Amino acid sequence: MGSFLNVLIVRLPLNLSILTSSNCPSCHTKIRWYENIPFISFVFLRGHCSSCHTKISWQYPMVEALTALVTTLLFYKLQFGIEFLVVTALFYALIVLSGIDIKYQAVPDYLLLFVLVLVFFLPSRSFIEQLKDALLFAGGFSLLNFIVTFYIQNIKSRLLKDEKLKKQTALGEGDIPIVALISALLGTFSGFVALFFAALFAIIPSLYFTLVKKQRQLAFIPFLSLGLFIEYIFSFSKVFS
């Protein structure tokens, strides 16, 4: 599954077929089956294409290992059943969205719609409760996005005399559906805990870019997904409740 998620991350933004065989992106040589075994082939090939010896991106083994870890922890928590299948599909889609967001700083709308619809198929929460929580978070963060974006574009840009900031937004359009998904899956209080973790993890690269004096907009979906996963697996909100 991790290997398939890599295919989606690479091909979906480029509108390429996900059914065709894999090729080296550098020399376009067809990848043989024994060169395409998840993680093992990467180690066997020493991270290089067997034909042109171009370095293979670390994205491939990292996504494969991450997918294995996520699946194992979800199975340990839920065991096999409808909820396991729905939640696993949800986190698989979030891995794909995170990979695309990191690479392109933009994600396909149909994938966002897919995860948002999928979360309402959970048997453990009622549809009305999920909808209420999702709308509450989506509305709240839309308002927060408006306020912070206004500050960045109209105040911060003038203080720093940086014209680029006039086009920068606080949150991407794809972040709002993920925030709604978090509250629909976890509920209000646990959702806030997941968002706290997301913000906490996002501070680290933010501080780094500040120290090296680089103006770079972070992909926030990976941090939202990580915060959601940690709270879902470990339920830290129960400590505070």
C-alpha positions as a Markdown table, in Angstrom:
| # | Residue | x | y | z |
|---|---|---|---|---|
| 1 | Met | 0.0 | 0.0 | 0.0 |
| 2 | Gly | 2.9 | 2.4 | 0.7 |
| 3 | Ser | 4.2 | 1.8 | -2.7 |
| 4 | Phe | 0.8 | 2.5 | -4.2 |
| 5 | Leu | 0.5 | 5.7 | -2.2 |
| 6 | Asn | 3.9 | 6.8 | -3.7 |
| 7 | Val | 2.4 | 6.3 | -7.1 |
| 8 | Leu | -0.6 | 8.6 | -6.2 |
| 9 | Ile | 1.7 | 11.3 | -4.8 |
| 10 | Val | 3.8 | 11.4 | -7.9 |
| 11 | Arg | 1.2 | 10.9 | -10.6 |
| 12 | Leu | -2.1 | 12.6 | -9.4 |
| 13 | Pro | -0.8 | 16.2 | -9.5 |
| 14 | Leu | 0.6 | 15.6 | -13.0 |
| 15 | Asn | -2.7 | 13.9 | -14.3 |
| 16 | Leu | -0.8 | 10.7 | -15.2 |
| 17 | Ser | -2.4 | 7.3 | -15.2 |
| 18 | Ile | -1.9 | 5.3 | -12.0 |
| 19 | Leu | -2.4 | 2.0 | -13.9 |
| 20 | Thr | 0.7 | 2.1 | -16.1 |
| 21 | Ser | 4.0 | 0.4 | -15.0 |
| 22 | Ser | 6.6 | 2.4 | -13.1 |
| 23 | Asn | 9.5 | 4.0 | -14.9 |
| 24 | Cys | 12.6 | 5.8 | -13.7 |
| 25 | Pro | 11.8 | 9.6 | -13.8 |
| 26 | Ser | 15.3 | 10.4 | -15.0 |
| 27 | Cys | 16.0 | 7.8 | -17.8 |
| 28 | His | 12.5 | 6.5 | -18.2 |
| 29 | Thr | 13.6 | 2.9 | -18.1 |
| 30 | Lys | 10.9 | 0.5 | -17.1 |
| 31 | Ile | 11.4 | -0.6 | -13.4 |
| 32 | Arg | 11.5 | -4.4 | -13.1 |
| 33 | Trp | 9.4 | -6.2 | -10.5 |
| 34 | Tyr | 12.3 | -7.1 | -8.3 |
| 35 | Glu | 13.4 | -3.5 | -8.3 |
| 36 | Asn | 10.0 | -2.4 | -7.1 |
| 37 | Ile | 9.8 | -4.3 | -3.8 |
| 38 | Pro | 8.9 | -1.8 | -1.1 |
| 39 | Phe | 11.9 | -0.6 | 1.0 |
| 40 | Ile | 13.9 | -3.8 | 0.2 |
| 41 | Ser | 14.6 | -2.8 | -3.4 |
| 42 | Phe | 15.7 | 0.7 | -2.2 |
| 43 | Val | 18.3 | -0.9 | 0.1 |
| 44 | Phe | 19.4 | -3.5 | -2.5 |
| 45 | Leu | 19.9 | -0.8 | -5.2 |
| 46 | Arg | 21.6 | 1.5 | -2.6 |
| 47 | Gly | 19.3 | 4.3 | -3.4 |
| 48 | His | 20.2 | 4.5 | -7.1 |
| 49 | Cys | 18.5 | 3.6 | -10.4 |
| 50 | Ser | 20.1 | 0.4 | -11.9 |
| 51 | Ser | 20.2 | 1.9 | -15.4 |
| 52 | Cys | 21.3 | 5.5 | -15.1 |
| 53 | His | 22.5 | 5.5 | -11.5 |
| 54 | Thr | 20.4 | 8.6 | -10.6 |
| 55 | Lys | 19.6 | 8.9 | -6.9 |
| 56 | Ile | 16.2 | 7.5 | -5.9 |
| 57 | Ser | 14.2 | 10.0 | -3.8 |
| 58 | Trp | 14.0 | 9.2 | -0.1 |
| 59 | Gln | 10.3 | 9.9 | -0.5 |
| 60 | Tyr | 9.7 | 6.3 | -1.6 |
| 61 | Pro | 11.1 | 4.3 | 1.4 |
| 62 | Met | 9.9 | 6.9 | 3.8 |
| 63 | Val | 6.3 | 6.8 | 2.6 |
| 64 | Glu | 6.4 | 2.9 | 2.5 |
| 65 | Ala | 7.8 | 2.8 | 6.1 |
| 66 | Leu | 5.3 | 5.4 | 7.3 |
| 67 | Thr | 2.4 | 3.5 | 5.8 |
| 68 | Ala | 3.5 | 0.3 | 7.4 |
| 69 | Leu | 3.8 | 2.0 | 10.8 |
| 70 | Val | 0.4 | 3.8 | 10.5 |
| 71 | Thr | -1.3 | 0.5 | 9.5 |
| 72 | Thr | 0.2 | -1.4 | 12.3 |
| 73 | Leu | -0.7 | 1.1 | 15.0 |
| 74 | Leu | -4.3 | 1.4 | 13.7 |
| 75 | Phe | -4.7 | -2.3 | 13.6 |
| 76 | Tyr | -3.4 | -2.6 | 17.2 |
| 77 | Lys | -5.9 | 0.1 | 18.3 |
| 78 | Leu | -9.0 | -1.0 | 16.4 |
| 79 | Gln | -8.5 | -4.6 | 15.3 |
| 80 | Phe | -10.0 | -5.6 | 12.0 |
| 81 | Gly | -13.5 | -4.3 | 11.2 |
| 82 | Ile | -15.4 | -1.5 | 9.4 |
| 83 | Glu | -13.9 | 1.3 | 11.6 |
| 84 | Phe | -10.4 | 0.0 | 10.9 |
| 85 | Leu | -11.0 | 0.0 | 7.1 |
| 86 | Val | -12.5 | 3.5 | 7.1 |
| 87 | Val | -9.9 | 5.1 | 9.4 |
| 88 | Thr | -7.0 | 3.4 | 7.6 |
| 89 | Ala | -8.3 | 4.6 | 4.2 |
| 90 | Leu | -8.6 | 8.0 | 5.7 |
| 91 | Phe | -5.0 | 8.1 | 6.9 |
| 92 | Tyr | -3.8 | 6.7 | 3.6 |
| 93 | Ala | -5.5 | 9.6 | 1.9 |
| 94 | Leu | -3.9 | 12.0 | 4.4 |
| 95 | Ile | -0.4 | 10.6 | 3.6 |
| 96 | Val | -1.0 | 11.2 | -0.1 |
| 97 | Leu | -2.3 | 14.7 | 0.6 |
| 98 | Ser | 0.7 | 15.5 | 2.8 |
| 99 | Gly | 3.1 | 14.2 | 0.2 |
| 100 | Ile | 1.5 | 16.3 | -2.5 |
| 101 | Asp | 1.3 | 19.4 | -0.3 |
| 102 | Ile | 5.0 | 19.2 | 0.6 |
| 103 | Lys | 6.0 | 18.8 | -3.1 |
| 104 | Tyr | 3.6 | 21.3 | -4.7 |
| 105 | Gln | 2.1 | 23.5 | -1.9 |
| 106 | Ala | -1.3 | 22.7 | -3.4 |
| 107 | Val | -3.6 | 19.6 | -3.3 |
| 108 | Pro | -6.3 | 18.3 | -5.5 |
| 109 | Asp | -9.8 | 19.3 | -4.4 |
| 110 | Tyr | -11.3 | 15.9 | -5.2 |
| 111 | Leu | -8.9 | 14.3 | -2.6 |
| 112 | Leu | -10.0 | 16.8 | 0.0 |
| 113 | Leu | -13.6 | 16.1 | -0.8 |
| 114 | Phe | -12.9 | 12.3 | -0.6 |
| 115 | Val | -11.5 | 12.5 | 3.0 |
| 116 | Leu | -14.2 | 14.8 | 4.1 |
| 117 | Val | -16.9 | 12.5 | 2.9 |
| 118 | Leu | -15.2 | 9.4 | 4.1 |
| 119 | Val | -15.0 | 10.5 | 7.7 |
| 120 | Phe | -18.8 | 10.5 | 7.9 |
| 121 | Phe | -18.9 | 6.7 | 7.3 |
| 122 | Leu | -17.4 | 6.1 | 10.8 |
| 123 | Pro | -19.8 | 3.8 | 12.8 |
| 124 | Ser | -18.6 | 5.1 | 16.1 |
| 125 | Arg | -20.0 | 8.6 | 15.8 |
| 126 | Ser | -23.4 | 9.9 | 14.8 |
| 127 | Phe | -23.7 | 11.9 | 11.6 |
| 128 | Ile | -25.3 | 14.9 | 13.3 |
| 129 | Glu | -22.5 | 15.1 | 15.9 |
| 130 | Gln | -19.8 | 14.9 | 13.3 |
| 131 | Leu | -21.5 | 17.5 | 11.1 |
| 132 | Lys | -21.9 | 19.9 | 14.0 |
| 133 | Asp | -18.2 | 19.6 | 15.1 |
| 134 | Ala | -16.9 | 19.8 | 11.5 |
| 135 | Leu | -18.9 | 23.0 | 10.8 |
| 136 | Leu | -17.8 | 24.5 | 14.1 |
| 137 | Phe | -14.1 | 24.0 | 13.4 |
| 138 | Ala | -14.3 | 24.9 | 9.7 |
| 139 | Gly | -16.2 | 28.2 | 10.5 |
| 140 | Gly | -13.8 | 29.1 | 13.3 |
| 141 | Phe | -10.7 | 28.5 | 11.3 |
| 142 | Ser | -12.1 | 30.4 | 8.3 |
| 143 | Leu | -12.6 | 33.4 | 10.5 |
| 144 | Leu | -9.1 | 32.9 | 12.0 |
| 145 | Asn | -7.6 | 32.6 | 8.5 |
| 146 | Phe | -9.3 | 35.9 | 7.5 |
| 147 | Ile | -8.0 | 37.8 | 10.6 |
| 148 | Val | -4.4 | 36.5 | 10.4 |
| 149 | Thr | -4.2 | 36.9 | 6.6 |
| 150 | Phe | -5.4 | 40.6 | 7.0 |
| 151 | Tyr | -2.6 | 41.1 | 9.5 |
| 152 | Ile | 0.0 | 39.6 | 7.2 |
| 153 | Gln | -1.1 | 41.4 | 4.1 |
| 154 | Asn | -1.9 | 44.8 | 5.5 |
| 155 | Ile | 0.2 | 45.3 | 8.6 |
| 156 | Lys | 3.2 | 42.9 | 8.5 |
| 157 | Ser | 3.9 | 43.6 | 4.9 |
| 158 | Arg | 4.1 | 47.4 | 5.6 |
| 159 | Leu | 6.2 | 47.0 | 8.8 |
| 160 | Leu | 8.7 | 44.7 | 7.0 |
| 161 | Lys | 8.3 | 46.6 | 3.6 |
| 162 | Asp | 7.9 | 43.2 | 1.9 |
| 163 | Glu | 5.7 | 43.3 | -1.2 |
| 164 | Lys | 5.5 | 39.4 | -1.3 |
| 165 | Leu | 3.6 | 39.3 | 2.0 |
| 166 | Lys | 0.7 | 41.1 | 0.3 |
| 167 | Lys | -0.2 | 37.9 | -1.5 |
| 168 | Gln | 0.5 | 35.5 | 1.4 |
| 169 | Thr | -2.3 | 33.8 | 3.3 |
| 170 | Ala | -2.2 | 32.4 | 6.8 |
| 171 | Leu | -3.8 | 29.0 | 5.9 |
| 172 | Gly | -4.1 | 27.3 | 2.5 |
| 173 | Glu | -7.6 | 26.6 | 1.2 |
| 174 | Gly | -6.9 | 22.9 | 1.6 |
| 175 | Asp | -6.3 | 23.3 | 5.4 |
| 176 | Ile | -9.9 | 24.1 | 6.3 |
| 177 | Pro | -11.4 | 20.7 | 5.1 |
| 178 | Ile | -8.6 | 18.9 | 7.0 |
| 179 | Val | -9.5 | 20.9 | 10.2 |
| 180 | Ala | -13.2 | 20.0 | 9.7 |
| 181 | Leu | -12.2 | 16.3 | 9.2 |
| 182 | Ile | -10.2 | 16.4 | 12.5 |
| 183 | Ser | -13.2 | 17.5 | 14.6 |
| 184 | Ala | -15.5 | 15.2 | 12.8 |
| 185 | Leu | -13.2 | 12.2 | 13.6 |
| 186 | Leu | -12.2 | 13.2 | 17.2 |
| 187 | Gly | -14.8 | 15.6 | 18.5 |
| 188 | Thr | -14.3 | 19.1 | 19.7 |
| 189 | Phe | -12.0 | 18.8 | 22.7 |
| 190 | Ser | -9.8 | 16.1 | 21.2 |
| 191 | Gly | -9.8 | 18.1 | 18.0 |
| 192 | Phe | -8.3 | 21.1 | 19.8 |
| 193 | Val | -5.6 | 18.8 | 21.3 |
| 194 | Ala | -4.8 | 17.5 | 17.8 |
| 195 | Leu | -4.5 | 21.1 | 16.5 |
| 196 | Phe | -2.2 | 22.0 | 19.4 |
| 197 | Phe | 0.1 | 19.1 | 18.4 |
| 198 | Ala | 0.0 | 20.2 | 14.8 |
| 199 | Ala | 0.9 | 23.8 | 15.7 |
| 200 | Leu | 3.7 | 22.6 | 18.1 |
| 201 | Phe | 5.3 | 20.4 | 15.3 |
| 202 | Ala | 5.0 | 23.3 | 12.8 |
| 203 | Ile | 6.9 | 25.6 | 15.1 |
| 204 | Ile | 10.2 | 23.7 | 14.6 |
| 205 | Pro | 10.7 | 24.2 | 10.8 |
| 206 | Ser | 9.2 | 27.7 | 11.3 |
| 207 | Leu | 11.9 | 28.7 | 13.7 |
| 208 | Tyr | 14.6 | 27.1 | 11.5 |
| 209 | Phe | 13.5 | 29.2 | 8.5 |
| 210 | Thr | 13.4 | 32.3 | 10.7 |
| 211 | Leu | 17.0 | 31.7 | 11.9 |
| 212 | Val | 18.3 | 31.2 | 8.4 |
| 213 | Lys | 16.3 | 34.2 | 7.3 |
| 214 | Lys | 14.3 | 32.4 | 4.6 |
| 215 | Gln | 10.7 | 33.4 | 3.8 |
| 216 | Arg | 9.0 | 30.1 | 3.1 |
| 217 | Gln | 5.4 | 29.1 | 3.4 |
| 218 | Leu | 5.1 | 25.8 | 5.2 |
| 219 | Ala | 2.9 | 23.0 | 3.9 |
| 220 | Phe | 0.5 | 22.6 | 6.9 |
| 221 | Ile | -1.5 | 19.5 | 5.9 |
| 222 | Pro | 1.4 | 17.2 | 7.0 |
| 223 | Phe | 1.4 | 18.8 | 10.5 |
| 224 | Leu | -2.4 | 18.6 | 10.8 |
| 225 | Ser | -2.3 | 14.9 | 9.8 |
| 226 | Leu | 0.5 | 14.2 | 12.3 |
| 227 | Gly | -1.3 | 16.0 | 15.1 |
| 228 | Leu | -4.5 | 14.1 | 14.2 |
| 229 | Phe | -2.8 | 10.7 | 14.1 |
| 230 | Ile | -1.0 | 11.2 | 17.5 |
| 231 | Glu | -4.2 | 12.3 | 19.3 |
| 232 | Tyr | -6.2 | 9.5 | 17.6 |
| 233 | Ile | -3.7 | 6.8 | 18.6 |
| 234 | Phe | -2.7 | 8.0 | 22.1 |
| 235 | Ser | -5.8 | 10.0 | 23.2 |
| 236 | Phe | -3.8 | 12.6 | 25.1 |
| 237 | Ser | -7.1 | 14.6 | 25.6 |
| 238 | Lys | -8.1 | 12.0 | 28.3 |
| 239 | Val | -5.3 | 13.3 | 30.5 |
| 240 | Phe | -6.9 | 16.8 | 30.6 |
| 241 | Ser | -10.5 | 15.8 | 30.8 |
